[in-house]
Amino acid sequence: MAIKTRSAETAASCLRLTFRGPVTISGNVYNDVNGTGTYSVGDTGLGGITLTLTGTTATGQSITATTTTAADGSYTFIPTATANC
């Protein structure tokens, strides 16, 4: 999953996913300089962007995780005990 932006302005995206068990979600936030719609040569990673992942477990428990992109735009959400189903 990637969230692409055409500038360093704040970007928001909603995505509904269903998982059965613990998962790790990772990707890149980047400026799609060449307009290809995919992360490719010439695109610039955006560091310091705060991402929030929200949802519910299979038992209906609300979960929220927050992470900040690294200098190169990469991010990873790592499951915790409270986020596992």
C-alpha positions in Angstrom: 0.0 0.0 0.0 1.3 3.4 -0.9 -0.1 6.8 -0.3 1.0 9.1 -3.1 0.9 12.8 -3.1 1.8 15.4 -5.8 3.3 17.7 -3.2 4.4 17.8 0.4 0.9 18.9 1.5 -1.1 16.7 3.9 -2.6 13.6 2.2 -5.4 11.4 3.5 -6.6 8.0 2.4 -9.2 5.6 3.6 -8.8 1.8 3.0 -10.9 -1.0 4.5 -8.9 -4.2 5.1 -9.7 -7.4 6.8 -6.9 -9.5 8.4 -7.0 -12.8 10.2 -4.1 -12.7 12.6 -1.2 -10.3 13.2 0.2 -8.5 10.2 2.9 -5.9 9.4 1.9 -3.0 7.1 4.7 -1.0 5.4 5.2 1.2 2.4 6.3 4.6 1.2 4.8 8.0 1.2 6.2 9.9 -1.8 5.9 12.7 -4.3 5.0 11.1 -7.6 7.2 13.5 -9.6 6.9 11.6 -12.9 3.1 10.9 -12.6 3.3 7.1 -13.1 1.1 6.3 -10.1 3.8 4.0 -8.7 6.9 4.6 -6.6 9.7 4.7 -9.2 13.0 6.3 -10.1 12.8 10.1 -9.7 10.1 10.1 -7.1 10.9 11.7 -3.8 10.2 10.1 -0.4 8.4 12.3 2.1 9.9 12.1 5.6 8.2 13.3 8.8 4.6 12.5 7.7 2.4 11.1 10.5 0.2 8.2 9.5 -2.7 6.8 11.6 -4.1 3.4 11.1 -7.5 2.7 12.7 -9.9 -0.2 12.8 -11.4 -3.0 14.8 -10.3 -6.5 15.7 -12.3 -9.6 14.9 -13.9 -9.3 18.3 -14.9 -5.6 17.8 -12.2 -4.0 19.8 -11.1 -0.6 18.5 -7.5 -0.2 17.6 -5.4 2.7 16.6 -1.7 2.8 15.6 0.4 5.8 14.6 3.8 6.0 12.9 5.9 8.7 11.2 7.7 8.2 7.9 11.5 8.0 7.9 13.6 10.5 6.0 13.2 8.4 2.8 9.4 8.2 3.2 9.3 4.6 4.3 7.0 3.5 7.2 6.0 0.3 9.0 3.1 -0.5 11.3 4.2 -3.3 13.6 1.4 -5.2 15.4 1.2 -5.0 19.2 -0.5 -7.2 21.7 -3.6 -5.0 21.7 -3.8 -4.9 17.9 -3.8 -8.6 17.3 -7.0 -10.4 16.6 
